[in-house]
Amino acid sequence: MKRTVGLISNKYFLVTAFFVAWMLFFDRNDLMSQYEYRSQLNKLQEEKEFYTKEIQQVRKDLDELTTNRERLEKFAREKYLMKKENEDVYVIVKEKSKEEKSLF
């Protein structure tokens, strides 16, 4: 008991305890902030991986479109609805089911 009272009344212990409490709860970079920063970092890393994969896919498609004439024509027809002369293009739009309509 005497040792505990002596420890609590020790100025170095009090200063250290105050510093630790301040750093854990009141500082700008407290524990909650660090947790939020860590979760934000993880989210940004996942986005980086996603966009890196997308960039690789787009580069692959670009390479195919610049080297393969048939692929370029197919892409233009599907994406931009382009057509040759004396051709008609029909766009078929699927109707939503009743369940999908009720969700939106």
MDTraj code that builds the backbone (N, CA, C; nanometers):
import mdtraj as md
import numpy as np

residues = "MET LYS ARG THR VAL GLY LEU ILE SER ASN LYS TYR PHE LEU VAL THR ALA PHE PHE VAL ALA TRP MET LEU PHE PHE ASP ARG ASN ASP LEU MET SER GLN TYR GLU TYR ARG SER GLN LEU ASN LYS LEU GLN GLU GLU LYS GLU PHE TYR THR LYS GLU ILE GLN GLN VAL ARG LYS ASP LEU ASP GLU LEU THR THR ASN ARG GLU ARG LEU GLU LYS PHE ALA ARG GLU LYS TYR LEU MET LYS LYS GLU ASN GLU ASP VAL TYR VAL ILE VAL LYS GLU LYS SER LYS GLU GLU LYS SER LEU PHE".split()
xyz = np.array([
    [0.0823, -0.1190, 0.0000],
    [0.0000, 0.0000, 0.0000],
    [0.0864, 0.1249, 0.0000],
    [0.1889, 0.1227, 0.0844],
    [0.2785, 0.2367, 0.0937],
    [0.3518, 0.2584, -0.0384],
    [0.3867, 0.1454, -0.1012],
    [0.4580, 0.1545, -0.2292],
    [0.3670, 0.2143, -0.3371],
    [0.2371, 0.1779, -0.3393],
    [0.1417, 0.2311, -0.4353],
    [0.1229, 0.3805, -0.4162],
    [0.1094, 0.4238, -0.2933],
    [0.0949, 0.5669, -0.2647],
    [0.2208, 0.6412, -0.3051],
    [0.3355, 0.5812, -0.2789],
    [0.4623, 0.6429, -0.3178],
    [0.4748, 0.6519, -0.4685],
    [0.4279, 0.5495, -0.5387],
    [0.4337, 0.5492, -0.6850],
    [0.3411, 0.6551, -0.7427],
    [0.2204, 0.6677, -0.6883],
    [0.1248, 0.7662, -0.7384],
    [0.1713, 0.9084, -0.7099],
    [0.2391, 0.9296, -0.5985],
    [0.2849, 1.0643, -0.5658],
    [0.4181, 1.0981, -0.6323],
    [0.4775, 1.0027, -0.7029],
    [0.6029, 1.0271, -0.7730],
    [0.5757, 1.1174, -0.8934],
    [0.6490, 1.2280, -0.9054],
    [0.6236, 1.3250, -1.0120],
    [0.6551, 1.2677, -1.1501],
    [0.7533, 1.1805, -1.1603],
    [0.7867, 1.1208, -1.2899],
    [0.6754, 1.0266, -1.3367],
    [0.6208, 0.9503, -1.2444],
    [0.5093, 0.8620, -1.2772],
    [0.3877, 0.9431, -1.3204],
    [0.3579, 1.0517, -1.2486],
    [0.2422, 1.1352, -1.2834],
    [0.2585, 1.1985, -1.4204],
    [0.3777, 1.2487, -1.4478],
    [0.4021, 1.3119, -1.5783],
    [0.3911, 1.2075, -1.6891],
    [0.4477, 1.0901, -1.6664],
    [0.4401, 0.9839, -1.7672],
    [0.2957, 0.9396, -1.7893],
    [0.2205, 0.9225, -1.6818],
    [0.0801, 0.8825, -1.6936],
    [-0.0004, 0.9895, -1.7668],
    [0.0239, 1.1152, -1.7348],
    [-0.0457, 1.2248, -1.8029],
    [-0.0105, 1.2250, -1.9519],
    [0.1171, 1.2059, -1.9839],
    [0.1609, 1.2053, -2.1233],
    [0.0961, 1.0905, -2.2011],
    [0.0939, 0.9721, -2.1414],
    [0.0330, 0.8565, -2.2077],
    [-0.1165, 0.8793, -2.2290],
    [-0.1850, 0.9302, -2.1276],
    [-0.3290, 0.9576, -2.1408],
    [-0.3528, 1.0623, -2.2490],
    [-0.2717, 1.1639, -2.2521],
    [-0.2859, 1.2696, -2.3522],
    [-0.2662, 1.2129, -2.4928],
    [-0.1627, 1.1315, -2.5100],
    [-0.1339, 1.0764, -2.6419],
    [-0.2401, 0.9754, -2.6866],
    [-0.3000, 0.9027, -2.5932],
    [-0.3996, 0.8024, -2.6299],
    [-0.5371, 0.8611, -2.6587],
    [-0.5751, 0.9685, -2.5914],
    [-0.7130, 1.0150, -2.6006],
    [-0.7307, 1.1579, -2.6515],
    [-0.6375, 1.2479, -2.6247],
    [-0.6615, 1.3894, -2.6520],
    [-0.5792, 1.4464, -2.7657],
    [-0.4743, 1.3804, -2.8070],
    [-0.3879, 1.4325, -2.9108],
    [-0.4567, 1.4256, -3.0470],
    [-0.4060, 1.5010, -3.1421],
    [-0.4619, 1.5001, -3.2772],
    [-0.4489, 1.3624, -3.3411],
    [-0.3475, 1.2891, -3.3039],
    [-0.3240, 1.1547, -3.3580],
    [-0.3539, 1.0480, -3.2530],
    [-0.4701, 1.0577, -3.1911],
    [-0.5073, 0.9612, -3.0872],
    [-0.5408, 0.8251, -3.1485],
    [-0.5805, 0.7319, -3.0652],
    [-0.6063, 0.5954, -3.1119],
    [-0.7183, 0.5895, -3.2159],
    [-0.8249, 0.6605, -3.1959],
    [-0.9370, 0.6584, -3.2916],
    [-0.8932, 0.7141, -3.4266],
    [-0.8166, 0.8201, -3.4244],
    [-0.7675, 0.8778, -3.5497],
    [-0.6777, 0.7782, -3.6219],
    [-0.5915, 0.7123, -3.5480],
    [-0.5021, 0.6135, -3.6084],
    [-0.5819, 0.4993, -3.6707],
    [-0.6878, 0.4557, -3.6031],
    [-0.7734, 0.3504, -3.6574],
    [-0.8412, 0.3963, -3.7867],
    [-0.8923, 0.5179, -3.7869],
    [-0.9577, 0.5719, -3.9067],
    [-0.8580, 0.5864, -4.0214],
    [-0.7375, 0.6338, -3.9889],
    [-0.6346, 0.6471, -4.0924],
    [-0.5980, 0.5106, -4.1501],
    [-0.5888, 0.4097, -4.0652],
    [-0.5534, 0.2756, -4.1103],
    [-0.6633, 0.2183, -4.2004],
    [-0.7895, 0.2375, -4.1617],
    [-0.8986, 0.1858, -4.2446],
    [-0.9061, 0.2603, -4.3773],
    [-0.8801, 0.3900, -4.3752],
    [-0.8791, 0.4683, -4.4987],
    [-0.7642, 0.4228, -4.5886],
    [-0.6494, 0.3943, -4.5293],
    [-0.5353, 0.3454, -4.6058],
    [-0.5676, 0.2125, -4.6725],
    [-0.6312, 0.1213, -4.5998],
    [-0.6693, -0.0077, -4.6571],
    [-0.7665, 0.0097, -4.7726],
    [-0.8621, 0.0995, -4.7559],
    [-0.9596, 0.1261, -4.8625],
    [-0.8896, 0.1813, -4.9867],
    [-0.7973, 0.2738, -4.9666],
    [-0.7263, 0.3324, -5.0797],
    [-0.6358, 0.2302, -5.1496],
    [-0.5782, 0.1392, -5.0735],
    [-0.4967, 0.0344, -5.1342],
    [-0.5821, -0.0601, -5.2181],
    [-0.7029, -0.0908, -5.1723],
    [-0.7932, -0.1742, -5.2516],
    [-0.8328, -0.1033, -5.3800],
    [-0.8599, 0.0267, -5.3704],
    [-0.8933, 0.1035, -5.4906],
    [-0.7755, 0.1075, -5.5869],
    [-0.6566, 0.1205, -5.5331],
    [-0.5365, 0.1228, -5.6175],
    [-0.5230, -0.0078, -5.6937],
    [-0.5439, -0.1205, -5.6265],
    [-0.5365, -0.2503, -5.6928],
    [-0.6422, -0.2618, -5.8021],
    [-0.7644, -0.2152, -5.7721],
    [-0.8723, -0.2208, -5.8706],
    [-0.8362, -0.1392, -5.9948],
    [-0.7911, -0.0162, -5.9743],
    [-0.7595, 0.0698, -6.0881],
    [-0.6359, 0.0211, -6.1637],
    [-0.5439, -0.0415, -6.0950],
    [-0.4278, -0.0989, -6.1640],
    [-0.4725, -0.2101, -6.2576],
    [-0.5633, -0.2943, -6.2109],
    [-0.6162, -0.4017, -6.2961],
    [-0.6941, -0.3430, -6.4139],
    [-0.7717, -0.2387, -6.3876],
    [-0.8487, -0.1753, -6.4948],
    [-0.7558, -0.1142, -6.5997],
    [-0.6481, -0.0518, -6.5550],
    [-0.5523, 0.0085, -6.6482],
    [-0.4889, -0.0996, -6.7352],
    [-0.4542, -0.2115, -6.6753],
    [-0.3966, -0.3222, -6.7528],
    [-0.4958, -0.3733, -6.8563],
    [-0.6217, -0.3849, -6.8194],
    [-0.7241, -0.4313, -6.9133],
    [-0.7433, -0.3318, -7.0272],
    [-0.7455, -0.2042, -6.9948],
    [-0.7627, -0.1016, -7.0982],
    [-0.6426, -0.0993, -7.1929],
    [-0.5236, -0.1150, -7.1379],
    [-0.4044, -0.1187, -7.2242],
    [-0.4079, -0.2403, -7.3168],
    [-0.4541, -0.3523, -7.2647],
    [-0.4666, -0.4734, -7.3469],
    [-0.5683, -0.4499, -7.4584],
    [-0.6829, -0.3916, -7.4236],
    [-0.7854, -0.3632, -7.5252],
    [-0.7336, -0.2630, -7.6283],
    [-0.6621, -0.1624, -7.5846],
    [-0.6066, -0.0628, -7.6765],
    [-0.5080, -0.1276, -7.7720],
    [-0.4252, -0.2152, -7.7196],
    [-0.3291, -0.2843, -7.8053],
    [-0.4020, -0.3686, -7.9097],
    [-0.5068, -0.4389, -7.8676],
    [-0.5843, -0.5191, -7.9628],
    [-0.6525, -0.4311, -8.0664],
    [-0.7055, -0.3179, -8.0237],
    [-0.7769, -0.2303, -8.1173],
    [-0.6826, -0.1656, -8.2178],
    [-0.5609, -0.1365, -8.1764],
    [-0.4682, -0.0725, -8.2698],
    [-0.4029, -0.1718, -8.3646],
    [-0.3996, -0.2992, -8.3288],
    [-0.3332, -0.3977, -8.4148],
    [-0.4302, -0.4835, -8.4945],
    [-0.5526, -0.5011, -8.4488],
    [-0.6469, -0.5915, -8.5125],
    [-0.7636, -0.5108, -8.5705],
    [-0.7706, -0.5058, -8.7012],
    [-0.8736, -0.4268, -8.7703],
    [-1.0140, -0.4824, -8.7441],
    [-1.0282, -0.6136, -8.7410],
    [-1.1594, -0.6745, -8.7166],
    [-1.2080, -0.6438, -8.5753],
    [-1.1183, -0.6470, -8.4827],
    [-1.1540, -0.6154, -8.3431],
    [-1.1971, -0.4690, -8.3310],
    [-1.1298, -0.3810, -8.4028],
    [-1.1656, -0.2394, -8.4024],
    [-1.3059, -0.2191, -8.4584],
    [-1.3371, -0.2869, -8.5674],
    [-1.4701, -0.2752, -8.6270],
    [-1.5775, -0.3291, -8.5319],
    [-1.5511, -0.4415, -8.4699],
    [-1.6469, -0.4989, -8.3756],
    [-1.6700, -0.4039, -8.2578],
    [-1.5626, -0.3470, -8.2075],
    [-1.5727, -0.2532, -8.0952],
    [-1.6555, -0.1307, -8.1336],
    [-1.6295, -0.0763, -8.2512],
    [-1.7029, 0.0424, -8.2964],
    [-1.8508, 0.0122, -8.3151],
    [-1.8820, -0.1036, -8.3676],
    [-2.0218, -0.1407, -8.3891],
    [-2.0948, -0.1603, -8.2557],
    [-2.0315, -0.2276, -8.1606],
    [-2.0981, -0.2570, -8.0340],
    [-2.1061, -0.1348, -7.9432],
    [-1.9989, -0.0629, -7.9351],
    [-1.9915, 0.0450, -7.8358],
    [-2.0567, 0.1734, -7.8865],
    [-2.0302, 0.2089, -8.0103],
    [-2.0755, 0.3377, -8.0625],
    [-2.1853, 0.3244, -8.1681],
    [-2.2355, 0.2041, -8.1889],
    [-2.3453, 0.1778, -8.2830],
    [-2.3154, 0.2290, -8.4236],
    [-2.1916, 0.2157, -8.4664],
    [-2.1539, 0.2565, -8.6016],
    [-2.1961, 0.1480, -8.6990],
    [-2.2110, 0.1876, -8.8253],
    [-2.2570, 0.0926, -8.9258],
    [-2.1940, 0.1242, -9.0597],
    [-2.2011, 0.0259, -9.1468],
    [-2.1539, 0.0460, -9.2832],
    [-2.2663, 0.1090, -9.3639],
    [-2.2313, 0.1554, -9.4815],
    [-2.3345, 0.2127, -9.5679],
    [-2.4346, 0.1039, -9.6061],
    [-2.5579, 0.1453, -9.6227],
    [-2.6678, 0.0568, -9.6602],
    [-2.6932, -0.0520, -9.5557],
    [-2.6653, -0.0236, -9.4308],
    [-2.6937, -0.1161, -9.3227],
    [-2.7899, -0.0497, -9.2261],
    [-2.8707, -0.1299, -9.1616],
    [-2.9568, -0.0811, -9.0556],
    [-2.9130, -0.1444, -8.9244],
    [-2.9164, -0.0652, -8.8184],
    [-2.8760, -0.1157, -8.6868],
    [-2.9987, -0.1158, -8.5976],
    [-3.0249, -0.2293, -8.5373],
    [-3.1358, -0.2426, -8.4446],
    [-3.0790, -0.2660, -8.3044],
    [-3.1218, -0.1835, -8.2110],
    [-3.0768, -0.1975, -8.0729],
    [-3.1881, -0.2654, -7.9953],
    [-3.1555, -0.3766, -7.9338],
    [-3.2537, -0.4523, -7.8564],
    [-3.2271, -0.4258, -7.7082],
    [-3.3282, -0.3719, -7.6427],
    [-3.3174, -0.3424, -7.5003],
    [-3.4066, -0.4407, -7.4261],
    [-3.3485, -0.5129, -7.3319],
    [-3.4261, -0.6097, -7.2559],
    [-3.5123, -0.5372, -7.1543],
    [-3.6359, -0.5816, -7.1421],
    [-3.7288, -0.5220, -7.0473],
    [-3.7015, -0.5782, -6.9085],
    [-3.7100, -0.4923, -6.8080],
    [-3.6857, -0.5347, -6.6703],
    [-3.8031, -0.6187, -6.6213],
    [-3.7719, -0.7147, -6.5384],
    [-3.8777, -0.7966, -6.4820],
    [-3.9503, -0.7174, -6.3713],
    [-4.0598, -0.7695, -6.3248],
    [-4.1398, -0.7009, -6.2214],
    [-4.0610, -0.6884, -6.0919],
    [-3.9812, -0.7868, -6.0586],
    [-3.9026, -0.7826, -5.9349],
    [-3.7985, -0.6722, -5.9403],
    [-3.7321, -0.6567, -6.0553],
    [-3.6307, -0.5524, -6.0695],
    [-3.6957, -0.4137, -6.0663],
    [-3.8158, -0.4010, -6.1252],
    [-3.8844, -0.2729, -6.1251],
    [-3.9233, -0.2317, -5.9842],
    [-3.9636, -0.3295, -5.9024],
    [-4.0066, -0.2965, -5.7671],
    [-3.8890, -0.2548, -5.6793],
    [-3.7698, -0.3008, -5.7112],
    [-3.6517, -0.2631, -5.6335],
    [-3.6130, -0.1185, -5.6586],
    [-3.6405, -0.0688, -5.7763],
    [-3.6009, 0.0672, -5.8118],
    [-3.7220, 0.1517, -5.8125],
])
top = md.Topology()
chain = top.add_chain()
for i, resn in enumerate(residues, 1):
    res = top.add_residue(resn, chain, resSeq=i)
    for name in ("N", "CA", "C"):
        top.add_atom(name, md.element.get_by_symbol(name[0]), res)
traj = md.Trajectory(xyz[None], top)
